[in-house]
Amino acid sequence: MSARLLLIGPPGAGKGTQAVRLSASLGVPAISTGDIFRENVRNETELGTKAKAFMDAGDNVPDSLTNDLVRDRLSQEDCAAGFLLDGYPRTTDQVRALDEFLAEHGTAMDVVIELVADPDVVVERLKKRALDQGRSDDDESVVRHRLEVYRQQTAPLIDLYDGRGMLAKVDGIGEIDEVTARISDALAARGILVAD
C-alpha cells in the first residue's frame, strides 16, 4: 500500500525513532533531512560545510538548500510507492515546494502526524541524548532556541495541514511502543494500516 506521510513535532519529540519504526512497518523509506545534513557534515561535503554553520547555531538550514536536497531524494526509485518525511517541510515555503513536486508526479500527502510534546520534557530528553551521542546541537541553550525556531516557523504548518483536514495529533510522550501504537491507531482511522 502506498503512503505519503509527514511526521511533525518539536526537536526531541521522538520523530526519528518513530520514523524508523513506521518506515519498516509500512515498507516505505524514512527521509530525515537532519540525517541527510549530518551525513553531509560528517563527509565534509560542500553542502555539509554550509549546513553545519546553521545547525551549530540551532538555526534551520535555508529553504533553497533543503528543497533541492529533498527533491533529489524523493525522485529516487524507492520513493515511488510512498515515503515518510521527518523534519521536512518546516516552513510554508517548503510546503509549497513539496506540493509542487508532488503535483508534478500526480500525487499528494496522505496524512500529517503531529507528535505533541511538552517543551520541558523535550529539553530533558535532548540533554540526555547529548550525553549519550555527544551531539553539539543538543546543548540546553541551543535546544531552547531550536524549540523557539520551531514554534515560530513550523507551528503555522500545523494550522495549514489541519485546514486541509490532513492532521492527526498524537501524544509523543511515553514509552516508545505506546507512542507507536498511538500513531498506528491514528493512521488506521485514516485507512492506512500499519503491519505489526
N, C-alpha and C positions, 0 to 999 in steps of 0.2 A: 504494500500500500504506500502511495506517495504521501509525504507530509512535508510541508514547509513551515517550520516553526521558528519563533524567536523567544529566547529566554532573556528577560529584562529584570533588572533589580540592582540595588546598590553594590559597590565593591564589597566582597566578603559575604554576600548573601548565599553563596553556595552554587552559583551558576555553573562554574566549571565542573564541579563534582556531579551535579545533576545532568549536565550536558553529556558527559561520558556515558552515564547510565542510559539516558534516553536514546542516544545515538545507537548504542548496542541493541536495545530492545526494539527500536523502530527500523533498524537497518539503513540508517541514513548517516552521512558524515556530520560530525560536530565541527563547526567552524568558529574558532575563537580568535578574534583579532588580537587579543592580548598574547595568545600563544604565538601567533604569526610574528608580532612585533618582537617578542622576547627571543624567538628563534633568529630573527634578523640581527638583533643586538648581539646575541651570542656569536653569530657568524661574522659580525662586524661588516655587514653589507652597508652600502650607501644609505639605504632606507633605514637600517638599524641604527646607524650613527645619528641620523636626523631624528628618529623616533625616540632614542634614548634621552636626549635633552628634555623633551616634553615629559616623558614618563618619570624621570628622576625628580622633576618639579611637581609631579602629581597632576599635570595637565593632560588633556586628551590630545592625541596626535591629530593634526589638521585633517579636515574632511577630504581634501583633494587626494592626499596620500592614502588615506584609509579607503576611500571609494575605489580607487584604482586597484588596490590590493584585493579587496573583496570581490570586485567584478571579475578579476582574473581567476580567483579561487572558485567562484560559482559557475564559471564557464567550463570547469573541468568535468570530465565524464561522470565521475562518481556522484555528482550533484543533480544529474538529470532526473532522478526519481524522487528527489527531495533533499532536505538538509535541515540542520538545526543551527541557528545563529546564536552566538553567545558574545555579547559585548558590541554588537553592531545590529542596527543603527543606533547611534547615541544622540543624534541631533535631527531636527526636522529636515535639514538639507540632505543628510544621509538617508532619511526615509524616502525623499524624492528620488535620489539616485537609485535606491533599491527598487522602488516602484517602477521606475523607467526600465531598469534591467529586466525585471520580471515580466513587464508588459511586452518587451521585445521578444521574450521567449514564450509568450502566451500563457503565463502562469501568474499566481499571486500568493501572498502569505495565507496560511490557513488559520493559525492561532498564535497569539502572543501570550506567553505565560509570564506574569509578573510575580517574582519572588519578593514577598514583603518581609522586611527585617528591621528591627529596632536599631537605630544608629549606634547606641552604646554597646549592644551585643556584637554588632559588626566590628567595632573598634577593638574589642577584646579578642574576637576571633582572629582578626588580622594581625594583632600584636603577637599572638601565639604562632601564626603562620610565619611571621618574620623571623622568629626564633628558630622554628623548625626548618625553614627553607632558606634562611639567610637572604630574604628579599629586601633590597634597599627601598622599594616603593611601598613597604608596609610599616614604616615609621609612623607613630601616632599622629604627628602634626600633618604629615603627608596624607595619611588616611582621612583625617578630618577635612582636609582641603578637597580630597577626591570626592568625599560624600557631599560637600557643598557644590562642587562642579556638577556632580550627578544630579543633585536636586534642581539646580538652575537649568542645566542643558537637557537632561533626559526626561525629567518629570513631564514636560509638555508632550512627549511621545506617548506617555501613558494615556493622557487625555485624547490624543489623536486616534490611537488604536481602539480605545474604549468607544469613541464616537463612531467608529466603523463596525462596532459590535464584535471585535476580534479578541478582546482582552479577557483573560481568566486570571484572577488574583489567587495566589497560593501562599499560605504561611510558610516562609522559608526557615523558620526556627524550629529546631527539634532534631531528633535522630535522623540520619541520612535516609534510612529506609522509610521512615514516616513521611518525610518530605517527598520522596519518590512516589509513594502511594498516593499522596495528595495530588501530585502532578498527573499521575495516571488517571485518577478519578476525573480531574478537570478536562483531560483530553478525551476520555470516554464519553463525557457529557456532550462533546462536540463531534462525536462519531469517529474519533481516532483511537484505535485500540492499540495498547502497548503490550507486547509479549512479555511474559514473566521471565 
